[in-house]
Amino acid sequence: MLKQRSLGLLLGTTAFLFLFPFIVAASVSMNEAPTDLRPDILVIDIPSSPDHKDMPKVMFKHDLHTEAVEGQCIKCHDKKDDRFVFKFKRTEDTAENDFMDLYHENCVACHSEMKGKADATGPMEAECRVCHNANPKTGSSWTAINFDRSLHFTHEKAKTIRSGIKNEETNCNACHHSANMKAKTTFYEKGKESACVYCHKETAVDGIRSGRNAAHDSCVACHTTMAENNKDAGPVDCAGCHSLEKQKVIKANTDIPRLDRNQPDQALLTGWETLGQNDEENSKLIAQHMNAVPFDHKAHETANQSCKVCHHETLNKCVSCHTVKGEEKGGYVKLTDAMHKGSASQSCIGCHNEKKAAKECAGCHAQMPQKPTRDQDCASCHAVDVKSESAAVLNDDQAAGTLAKAAMDSRSYTKVNLADIPETVVINTIEAEYKPSELPHRKIVEAIFKKVENNTMATAFHKNDLTMCMGCHHNSPATMTPPKCASCHAKLPDTATGKPGLKGAYHGQCITCHQRMEVTSVLPTDCTKCHEKK
């Protein structure tokens, strides 16, 4: 008996060891990433069955089916008010919907019909695992489309998109609406247009459709209606909007007029939303805050692709949600953080930090350590003293904008006479091995000056050409006669402070700048480009 058990154990162990590689391979294959990535994948995952013995969700190739039915949306989607409703074979979701039967009966029936015509078709009844595959090879490459100013203007200027209001010159009401939630109706308010995402969030909230459903019910339905009437229309398939390749070939508009939303050209940014009628209380309130910030609203509109870049929840003033103390309506984000948090792209400083990462700026800024904010830094923005201004002026957007414009017009940028800048600088610290390097100093400086002078943000904050010198002469004051590098950097590195030696300082500064500014004419490994051998 013992021999039989031993033999059985031996055979079992041998069998396991023989099959082990195949078991591992099978388990690995179950976790393989999809190889067929498509932008049109819809996940069909019906509500759980009572016994919770659910089949795997279905990765549905929408565009493939659209092609199979020759673009006839009516094959799968019903109409309501002469527009397609993008639900499968229904116009509403109700408790009575038996989704499993709804899909199975209609899908299999269509497949059977196409099979009867000898057309290529999908799985039949009882071929469950063809659709309900726990390890599908198909995955999604769906990419959200950015409805930026250019794409907005394409719709704005489209002659096929007409206003539904008599004598209305614009077609804004064709898409934009406000909602009466009690009456469950929508209506148009001229001058109150805002981004769809302000109301239509990622998922449905309080009876308001999700952004995805709202876009399909409006955009795709409009496209299909126009296509049916042989009019120029946008995409009617998933890939047309959500394929990265298709997005890249969307024609971009260059001469885009400003979106008219009664917004001021310039504005004053303050720590309060509005002032009251009591002058004494107003004075106390103003005294509690820093000077107002003159803000070029028009210039920021031009620099960004959408109002949502700054106005991420509503088009109201920032302070209407982000109060000084921080409240629930602003996500408890205080006004100071909303404007100053360096790591937040929607804050002023955070956005400016991102701009500094551009190659035109990064040569200097990427190497500069972040220093604590100083009082004079605050004054760069907080420049308008409004203590003597009346509430009537400060509460009026146009009047406050006039104060902001006056402050911005008073700014000046001081240029340096290029003739006063040394044409070449000779660096001979390694002259024992190489000939001295002749740095085309004036040529480099002139190129940097031009980049700054053509950038309104740079001129606003740098104020004069001399600050550019501090990019290389980083611990020097803004002066025409900065000290030489050797006055701070010794021949050998200072291990106590971490200060590089002179050779390391030169290479670290020059090579890093070239890399950040994507200078390809002088590669980091091309030593003889700067150091000619003796």
C-alpha positions as CSV (number, residue, x, y, z in Angstrom):
1,M,0.0,0.0,0.0
2,L,2.8,2.4,0.9
3,K,4.5,1.6,-2.5
4,Q,1.3,2.4,-4.3
5,R,0.9,5.7,-2.5
6,S,4.5,6.6,-3.2
7,L,4.0,5.7,-6.8
8,G,0.8,7.8,-7.0
9,L,2.5,10.8,-5.4
10,L,5.4,10.4,-7.8
11,L,3.2,10.3,-10.8
12,G,1.1,13.2,-9.5
13,T,4.2,15.3,-8.9
14,T,5.6,14.4,-12.3
15,A,2.3,15.4,-14.0
16,F,2.2,18.7,-12.2
17,L,5.8,19.5,-13.1
18,F,5.1,18.6,-16.7
19,L,1.9,20.7,-16.9
20,F,3.3,23.6,-14.7
21,P,4.7,25.7,-17.7
22,F,1.4,25.4,-19.5
23,I,-0.6,26.4,-16.4
24,V,1.6,29.4,-15.9
25,A,1.4,30.3,-19.6
26,A,-2.4,30.0,-19.4
27,S,-2.5,32.3,-16.4
28,V,-0.2,34.8,-18.1
29,S,-2.3,34.8,-21.3
30,M,-5.4,35.6,-19.2
31,N,-3.7,38.9,-18.2
32,E,-2.3,39.9,-21.5
33,A,-3.0,43.5,-22.6
34,P,-5.3,44.0,-25.5
35,T,-3.5,44.2,-28.9
36,D,-6.4,45.5,-31.0
37,L,-6.9,49.1,-29.8
38,R,-9.8,51.0,-31.4
39,P,-11.4,54.4,-30.7
40,D,-14.9,53.1,-31.1
41,I,-15.1,50.6,-28.3
42,L,-18.3,50.7,-26.2
43,V,-18.4,48.6,-23.1
44,I,-21.8,46.9,-22.7
45,D,-22.1,45.9,-19.1
46,I,-25.8,45.3,-18.2
47,P,-27.1,45.5,-14.7
48,S,-26.3,42.5,-12.5
49,S,-28.6,39.4,-12.6
50,P,-30.4,38.3,-9.4
51,D,-28.1,35.4,-8.9
52,H,-25.1,37.5,-9.7
53,K,-23.8,34.9,-12.2
54,D,-22.9,37.6,-14.7
55,M,-21.1,37.0,-17.9
56,P,-18.1,39.1,-18.8
57,K,-18.8,42.6,-20.2
58,V,-18.9,43.0,-24.0
59,M,-16.3,45.1,-25.9
60,F,-18.5,46.4,-28.7
61,K,-16.9,47.7,-31.9
62,H,-19.3,50.5,-32.8
63,D,-17.8,51.7,-36.1
64,L,-17.5,48.1,-37.4
65,H,-21.2,47.7,-36.9
66,T,-22.0,51.1,-38.4
67,E,-20.1,50.0,-41.6
68,A,-21.9,46.7,-41.6
69,V,-25.3,48.4,-41.7
70,E,-24.1,50.9,-44.2
71,G,-24.4,53.8,-41.8
72,Q,-28.1,53.2,-41.1
73,C,-28.3,54.3,-37.5
74,I,-32.0,53.3,-37.4
75,K,-31.0,49.7,-37.4
76,C,-30.0,50.1,-33.7
77,H,-31.3,53.5,-32.6
78,D,-34.8,54.7,-32.4
79,K,-35.9,58.3,-33.1
80,K,-37.6,60.8,-30.8
81,D,-38.7,64.2,-32.1
82,D,-37.1,63.4,-35.4
83,R,-33.7,62.9,-33.9
84,F,-31.8,59.7,-33.0
85,V,-31.6,58.7,-29.4
86,F,-28.3,57.0,-28.8
87,K,-29.6,54.1,-26.7
88,F,-29.9,50.6,-28.1
89,K,-33.5,50.0,-29.4
90,R,-35.1,52.3,-26.9
91,T,-35.6,56.0,-26.2
92,E,-35.7,55.9,-22.4
93,D,-34.3,53.7,-19.6
94,T,-37.2,52.3,-17.5
95,A,-37.4,49.7,-14.8
96,E,-39.3,47.4,-17.2
97,N,-36.3,47.2,-19.6
98,D,-35.0,43.7,-19.7
99,F,-31.6,44.6,-21.0
100,M,-30.3,41.0,-21.5
101,D,-33.3,40.1,-23.7
102,L,-33.2,43.4,-25.4
103,Y,-29.6,43.0,-26.6
104,H,-29.7,39.2,-27.3
105,E,-32.9,39.2,-29.3
106,N,-32.0,42.2,-31.5
107,C,-28.3,41.5,-31.9
108,V,-28.8,37.8,-32.7
109,A,-31.7,38.5,-35.0
110,C,-29.6,41.0,-37.0
111,H,-26.7,38.5,-37.2
112,S,-29.1,35.8,-38.4
113,E,-30.5,38.1,-41.1
114,M,-27.1,39.0,-42.4
115,K,-26.0,35.3,-42.4
116,G,-29.1,34.5,-44.5
117,K,-27.8,37.0,-47.1
118,A,-24.4,35.3,-47.0
119,D,-22.9,38.5,-45.5
120,A,-20.1,38.6,-42.9
121,T,-21.8,38.7,-39.6
122,G,-21.4,38.2,-35.8
123,P,-22.0,35.3,-33.4
124,M,-25.2,33.4,-33.3
125,E,-27.2,32.2,-30.3
126,A,-25.3,29.9,-27.9
127,E,-21.9,31.4,-29.1
128,C,-21.8,33.4,-25.9
129,R,-18.1,33.6,-25.4
130,V,-17.5,35.3,-28.7
131,C,-18.9,38.5,-27.2
132,H,-18.6,37.8,-23.5
133,N,-14.9,37.2,-23.5
134,A,-13.1,37.5,-20.1
135,N,-9.8,38.1,-21.9
136,P,-10.6,40.2,-25.0
137,K,-7.9,41.1,-27.5
138,T,-9.8,44.3,-28.2
139,G,-9.2,47.4,-26.1
140,S,-10.0,51.1,-26.3
141,S,-7.8,53.9,-27.8
142,W,-10.6,56.4,-27.3
143,T,-9.3,60.0,-26.9
144,A,-11.3,62.9,-25.7
145,I,-11.7,65.6,-28.3
146,N,-10.7,69.1,-27.2
147,F,-13.5,71.5,-28.3
148,D,-11.1,74.5,-28.4
149,R,-11.6,78.0,-29.8
150,S,-10.8,76.8,-33.3
151,L,-13.3,74.0,-33.3
152,H,-15.9,76.3,-31.7
153,F,-15.4,78.8,-34.5
154,T,-15.9,76.1,-37.1
155,H,-19.4,75.6,-35.7
156,E,-19.9,79.3,-35.1
157,K,-19.3,80.2,-38.8
158,A,-21.1,77.1,-40.2
159,K,-23.9,78.2,-42.5
160,T,-25.7,75.0,-42.0
161,I,-26.1,75.6,-38.2
162,R,-28.9,78.2,-38.0
163,S,-30.4,80.0,-35.1
164,G,-33.9,79.0,-34.1
165,I,-34.7,82.5,-33.0
166,K,-36.1,85.0,-35.4
167,N,-33.8,88.0,-36.2
168,E,-31.0,86.4,-34.2
169,E,-27.7,86.9,-36.1
170,T,-25.6,84.3,-34.2
171,N,-26.3,80.6,-34.0
172,C,-25.3,80.2,-30.3
173,N,-28.7,79.0,-29.3
174,A,-28.4,76.0,-31.5
175,C,-26.2,74.4,-28.9
176,H,-26.2,76.6,-25.7
177,H,-29.0,76.6,-23.3
178,S,-29.9,77.2,-19.7
179,A,-32.2,74.8,-17.7
180,N,-35.3,75.1,-15.6
181,M,-34.9,72.0,-13.4
182,K,-38.4,72.3,-11.9
183,A,-40.1,72.4,-15.3
184,K,-37.5,70.1,-16.8
185,T,-37.2,72.4,-19.8
186,T,-34.3,74.3,-21.5
187,F,-34.2,77.8,-22.8
188,Y,-31.7,80.2,-24.3
189,E,-30.2,83.2,-22.5
190,K,-28.2,85.5,-24.7
191,G,-25.0,86.6,-23.1
192,K,-25.2,83.7,-20.6
193,E,-23.6,81.1,-22.8
194,S,-21.0,78.9,-21.1
195,A,-19.1,75.6,-21.5
196,C,-21.2,72.4,-21.6
197,V,-19.0,70.8,-18.8
198,Y,-20.1,73.5,-16.3
199,C,-23.5,71.6,-16.0
200,H,-22.9,68.3,-17.7
201,K,-20.3,66.5,-15.6
202,E,-18.5,63.2,-16.1
203,T,-21.4,61.3,-14.7
204,A,-25.1,62.3,-14.5
205,V,-25.8,64.4,-11.4
206,D,-29.3,65.5,-10.1
207,G,-31.1,64.5,-13.3
208,I,-28.6,66.3,-15.6
209,R,-27.1,64.2,-18.3
210,S,-23.4,63.3,-18.3
211,G,-21.2,65.3,-20.6
212,R,-20.7,62.2,-22.8
213,N,-24.5,61.6,-23.2
214,A,-25.2,65.3,-23.7
215,A,-22.6,65.6,-26.4
216,H,-23.8,62.5,-28.3
217,D,-27.5,63.5,-28.0
218,S,-26.7,66.9,-29.3
219,C,-23.6,66.8,-31.5
220,V,-23.9,63.4,-33.1
221,A,-27.7,63.7,-33.5
222,C,-27.1,67.0,-35.3
223,H,-24.4,65.5,-37.5
224,T,-26.6,62.6,-38.5
225,T,-29.6,64.8,-39.2
226,M,-27.5,67.0,-41.5
227,A,-26.0,64.0,-43.2
228,E,-29.4,62.6,-43.9
229,N,-30.4,65.9,-45.5
230,N,-27.2,65.9,-47.6
231,K,-25.7,68.9,-45.8
232,D,-22.1,69.4,-44.7
233,A,-21.8,67.7,-41.4
234,G,-19.3,66.7,-38.8
235,P,-18.3,63.0,-38.1
236,V,-21.0,60.5,-37.5
237,D,-18.7,57.7,-36.4
238,C,-16.6,57.3,-33.2
239,A,-13.3,57.6,-34.9
240,G,-14.1,60.9,-36.5
241,C,-13.9,62.6,-33.1
242,H,-12.1,60.2,-30.9
243,S,-9.3,58.8,-33.0
244,L,-6.0,60.6,-32.3
245,E,-5.0,60.3,-35.9
246,K,-8.3,61.9,-37.1
247,Q,-8.0,64.7,-34.5
248,K,-4.6,65.6,-35.9
249,V,-6.0,66.3,-39.4
250,I,-8.9,68.5,-38.2
251,K,-8.5,71.8,-40.0
252,A,-7.4,74.5,-37.6
253,N,-8.7,78.1,-37.9
254,T,-6.1,80.8,-37.6
255,D,-8.0,84.1,-37.7
256,I,-10.5,83.4,-34.9
257,P,-12.6,86.4,-33.7
258,R,-13.0,86.9,-30.0
259,L,-15.9,85.1,-28.2
260,D,-18.3,87.8,-27.2
261,R,-19.6,87.2,-23.7
262,N,-19.7,90.8,-22.5
263,Q,-16.4,90.2,-20.8
264,P,-14.1,93.2,-20.1
265,D,-10.8,93.7,-22.0
266,Q,-9.1,94.4,-18.7
267,A,-10.1,93.7,-15.2
268,L,-9.1,94.4,-11.6
269,L,-8.6,91.2,-9.5
270,T,-9.5,91.8,-5.9
271,G,-10.1,89.8,-2.7
272,W,-13.8,90.7,-2.6
273,E,-16.7,90.0,-5.0
274,T,-18.5,93.2,-4.6
275,L,-18.7,96.2,-2.3
276,G,-21.7,97.4,-0.3
277,Q,-23.2,100.9,0.2
278,N,-21.4,101.6,3.5
279,D,-18.2,103.6,2.8
280,E,-16.7,103.0,6.2
281,E,-17.2,99.2,5.9
282,N,-15.8,99.3,2.4
283,S,-12.7,101.1,3.6
284,K,-12.1,98.4,6.3
285,L,-12.6,95.6,3.8
286,I,-10.2,97.1,1.2
287,A,-7.6,97.8,3.9
288,Q,-7.6,94.1,4.8
289,H,-6.6,93.1,1.3
290,M,-3.5,93.6,-0.8
291,N,-3.5,96.0,-3.8
292,A,-5.6,94.9,-6.7
293,V,-4.1,93.1,-9.7
294,P,-4.5,94.7,-13.1
295,F,-5.4,91.7,-15.4
296,D,-5.3,91.7,-19.2
297,H,-8.3,89.5,-19.8
298,K,-8.2,89.9,-23.6
299,A,-4.5,88.9,-23.8
300,H,-5.1,85.8,-21.7
301,E,-8.1,84.8,-23.9
302,T,-5.7,84.9,-26.9
303,A,-3.1,82.9,-25.1
304,N,-5.4,80.0,-24.2
305,Q,-7.6,77.6,-26.2
306,S,-10.6,77.8,-24.0
307,C,-12.2,79.8,-21.2
308,K,-12.1,76.6,-19.2
309,V,-8.4,76.9,-18.8
310,C,-9.0,79.4,-16.0
311,H,-12.8,79.3,-15.5
312,H,-12.9,75.6,-14.7
313,E,-16.4,75.5,-13.1
314,T,-18.3,78.6,-14.1
315,L,-17.6,81.9,-16.0
316,N,-18.1,83.9,-12.8
317,K,-15.3,85.7,-11.1
318,C,-12.7,83.5,-9.3
319,V,-13.6,85.1,-6.0
320,S,-17.3,84.1,-6.3
321,C,-16.2,80.5,-5.5
322,H,-12.7,80.8,-4.1
323,T,-13.2,83.1,-1.1
324,V,-10.5,84.4,1.3
325,K,-11.5,81.8,4.0
326,G,-12.4,79.0,1.6
327,E,-15.9,77.6,1.3
328,E,-17.7,74.5,0.1
329,K,-18.7,76.1,-3.2
330,G,-15.0,76.5,-4.1
331,G,-14.0,73.1,-2.8
332,Y,-12.5,74.8,0.2
333,V,-9.7,76.1,-2.0
334,K,-8.9,79.6,-0.6
335,L,-8.4,82.5,-3.0
336,T,-4.7,82.7,-2.2
337,D,-4.2,79.0,-3.2
338,A,-6.4,79.4,-6.3
339,M,-4.2,82.2,-7.5
340,H,-0.8,81.3,-6.1
341,K,-0.4,77.5,-5.8
342,G,2.7,76.8,-8.0
343,S,1.8,73.2,-8.6
344,A,-1.8,73.9,-9.8
345,S,-2.0,74.6,-13.5
346,Q,-5.2,76.6,-13.1
347,S,-3.6,79.1,-10.7
348,C,-1.9,82.1,-12.0
349,I,1.6,81.2,-10.7
350,G,1.1,77.5,-11.6
351,C,0.2,78.5,-15.2
352,H,3.2,80.9,-15.4
353,N,5.5,78.1,-14.1
354,E,4.3,75.9,-17.0
355,K,5.0,78.7,-19.5
356,K,8.5,79.0,-18.0
357,A,9.1,75.4,-19.0
358,A,8.9,76.3,-22.7
359,K,12.3,76.0,-24.4
360,E,12.5,79.8,-24.9
361,C,12.5,80.3,-21.1
362,A,13.7,77.0,-19.7
363,G,17.4,77.7,-20.5
364,C,17.5,80.1,-17.5
365,H,14.5,79.2,-15.4
366,A,15.1,75.4,-15.2
367,Q,18.4,76.0,-13.5
368,M,17.1,78.6,-11.0
369,P,16.3,77.4,-7.5
370,Q,12.9,78.3,-6.2
371,K,13.3,81.0,-3.7
372,P,10.8,82.3,-1.0
373,T,8.5,85.0,-2.3
374,R,9.6,88.5,-1.4
375,D,7.5,91.7,-1.0
376,Q,8.8,93.1,-4.3
377,D,7.6,89.9,-6.1
378,C,4.1,90.5,-4.9
379,A,4.2,94.1,-6.1
380,S,4.8,92.8,-9.7
381,C,1.1,91.9,-9.8
382,H,-0.5,93.6,-6.9
383,A,0.1,97.1,-8.4
384,V,-3.1,99.1,-8.1
385,D,-3.9,100.9,-4.8
386,V,-7.7,101.3,-4.8
387,K,-8.1,102.6,-1.2
388,S,-9.3,106.0,-2.6
389,E,-11.6,104.6,-5.2
390,S,-15.4,104.6,-4.7
391,A,-17.6,101.4,-4.5
392,A,-19.4,102.6,-7.7
393,V,-16.1,102.5,-9.6
394,L,-14.8,99.2,-8.2
395,N,-18.2,97.5,-8.7
396,D,-18.4,98.6,-12.3
397,D,-16.5,96.2,-14.6
398,Q,-15.8,98.8,-17.3
399,A,-14.7,101.5,-14.8
400,A,-12.5,99.0,-12.9
401,G,-11.1,97.9,-16.3
402,T,-10.1,101.5,-17.0
403,L,-8.0,101.5,-13.8
404,A,-6.4,98.2,-14.8
405,K,-5.6,99.5,-18.3
406,A,-4.0,102.6,-16.9
407,A,-1.8,100.6,-14.6
408,M,-0.7,98.3,-17.5
409,D,0.0,101.2,-19.8
410,S,2.3,102.7,-17.2
411,R,4.6,99.7,-17.3
412,S,7.8,100.0,-19.3
413,Y,10.5,97.7,-20.4
414,T,14.1,99.0,-20.5
415,K,16.4,97.9,-23.3
416,V,20.1,97.7,-23.2
417,N,22.4,99.2,-25.9
418,L,23.9,96.1,-27.5
419,A,27.1,98.0,-28.3
420,D,27.8,98.1,-24.6
421,I,27.9,94.3,-24.3
422,P,31.2,92.6,-24.9
423,E,31.2,90.9,-28.3
424,T,33.2,87.9,-27.2
425,V,34.3,86.4,-23.9
426,V,37.4,84.3,-23.8
427,I,37.4,81.3,-21.4
428,N,40.8,79.8,-20.9
429,T,40.4,77.7,-17.7
430,I,41.6,74.5,-19.4
431,E,44.2,76.1,-21.7
432,A,46.8,73.4,-20.8
433,E,44.9,70.9,-23.0
434,Y,42.8,73.1,-25.3
435,K,42.9,76.5,-26.9
436,P,40.9,79.2,-25.2
437,S,37.2,79.1,-26.0
438,E,35.8,82.3,-27.6
439,L,32.2,82.6,-26.6
440,P,30.1,84.7,-29.0
441,H,28.7,86.6,-26.1
442,R,26.9,89.5,-27.8
443,K,25.3,87.2,-30.4
444,I,23.9,84.9,-27.6
445,V,22.7,87.9,-25.5
446,E,21.0,89.5,-28.6
447,A,19.1,86.2,-29.4
448,I,17.9,86.0,-25.8
449,F,16.8,89.7,-25.7
450,K,14.7,89.2,-28.9
451,K,12.9,86.2,-27.4
452,V,12.0,88.2,-24.3
453,E,11.0,91.4,-26.1
454,N,8.6,89.4,-28.2
455,N,6.9,87.8,-25.2
456,T,4.4,90.0,-23.3
457,M,4.5,87.9,-20.2
458,A,8.3,88.0,-20.1
459,T,8.5,91.8,-20.5
460,A,5.8,92.3,-17.8
461,F,7.8,90.4,-15.2
462,H,11.5,91.0,-16.3
463,K,11.0,94.7,-16.8
464,N,14.4,95.2,-18.4
465,D,17.1,93.5,-20.5
466,L,19.6,93.3,-17.6
467,T,17.6,90.6,-15.8
468,M,18.5,88.3,-18.7
469,C,22.1,88.6,-17.6
470,M,21.1,86.9,-14.3
471,G,20.3,83.7,-16.2
472,C,24.0,83.0,-16.5
473,H,25.3,85.3,-13.8
474,H,22.9,83.7,-11.4
475,N,24.0,85.2,-8.1
476,S,24.8,88.6,-9.5
477,P,22.7,91.8,-9.3
478,A,21.2,93.1,-12.6
479,T,24.2,95.0,-13.8
480,M,26.2,95.7,-17.0
481,T,29.4,94.6,-15.1
482,P,28.6,91.3,-13.4
483,P,31.5,89.6,-11.6
484,K,33.4,86.8,-13.4
485,C,32.4,83.2,-12.7
486,A,35.8,82.6,-11.1
487,S,35.0,85.1,-8.4
488,C,32.6,82.6,-6.9
489,H,33.7,79.2,-8.3
490,A,37.1,78.0,-7.3
491,K,39.2,75.6,-9.5
492,L,38.0,72.6,-7.4
493,P,34.4,72.0,-6.2
494,D,33.5,73.0,-2.6
495,T,32.4,69.7,-1.0
496,A,31.1,71.5,2.1
497,T,28.6,73.7,0.2
498,G,28.1,71.6,-2.9
499,K,29.3,74.5,-5.1
500,P,30.7,73.1,-8.3
501,G,34.3,74.0,-9.4
502,L,34.8,76.4,-12.2
503,K,35.0,73.7,-14.9
504,G,31.8,72.1,-13.6
505,A,30.1,75.4,-13.4
506,Y,30.8,76.3,-17.0
507,H,29.8,72.9,-18.3
508,G,26.7,72.6,-16.1
509,Q,25.5,76.1,-17.1
510,C,26.2,75.9,-20.8
511,I,25.3,72.3,-21.5
512,T,22.1,72.4,-19.4
513,C,21.0,75.6,-21.2
514,H,21.6,74.1,-24.6
515,Q,19.6,71.0,-23.7
516,R,16.7,72.9,-22.2
517,M,16.5,75.3,-25.2
518,E,17.0,72.4,-27.6
519,V,20.1,73.9,-29.2
520,T,21.3,71.3,-31.7
521,S,24.2,73.2,-33.3
522,V,26.3,72.5,-30.2
523,L,25.9,69.0,-28.8
524,P,27.0,68.1,-25.2
525,T,29.3,65.5,-26.5
526,D,31.0,67.7,-29.2
527,C,33.8,69.0,-27.0
528,T,35.9,70.4,-29.9
529,K,33.0,72.6,-31.0
530,C,33.9,74.9,-28.1
531,H,37.4,73.5,-27.1
532,E,39.7,73.3,-30.1
533,K,42.6,71.0,-29.4
534,K,46.1,72.5,-29.4
